[in-house]
């Protein structure tokens, strides 16, 4: 899977929907997932910039 496909997959998955009746644990898990997803997106952007500069 290339970087563009990974970005598309993450875009469709995030942001997670936080509902009023979610427990603290559920909200915490969703927020942590969002942080991880954001980190992945930023890393993919950095990698793509580096690769495209070298071409």
N, C-alpha and C positions, 0 to 999 in steps of 0.2 A: 504494500500500500504506500503510495507516495504522499508527500506532505500536503498537497492540495486535497486529496481524498480525506486525510486525517482532519484537516481543518473543517471540511464540509461535515464530517461526522460529528465533530465537537460542536459545530454551530447548531446542528439539529438537536443536540442533546442539552445544550445550556441556553439560558440559565434554568436551573431547576425551579420548579414551582413550589413555593413555600406556602402552605395552607394554614389558616388560623388554628385548625384543630391538630396540627402536627405537634408531637411531643418535643421536648427540648432535645432529646437524643436524635430524633429524625431531622430537626432543623440543623443541628450541629453537623450531622453527616452530609446534608445537602450543601451546607456552606463549605465544608472541607472538600467535597467533590468539585465545587465551583472553583475553589482555589487551585486544586490540581489541574483542572481543565484550563484555567487561565494560564497557569505556568506552562502547560503543554503548548498552548497557542503561541505564547511569547517565544518559547524555544524554537518552534517551527518557523516563526517569522525571522528570527535571528539566523537560523540555519539557511533559510531561503535567500536572505540578503547576502550572506557570505558566498553561497554557491553562485548566485547570479552575478556577483562582482567579478568572479574568476572567469566567467565566460567571455 
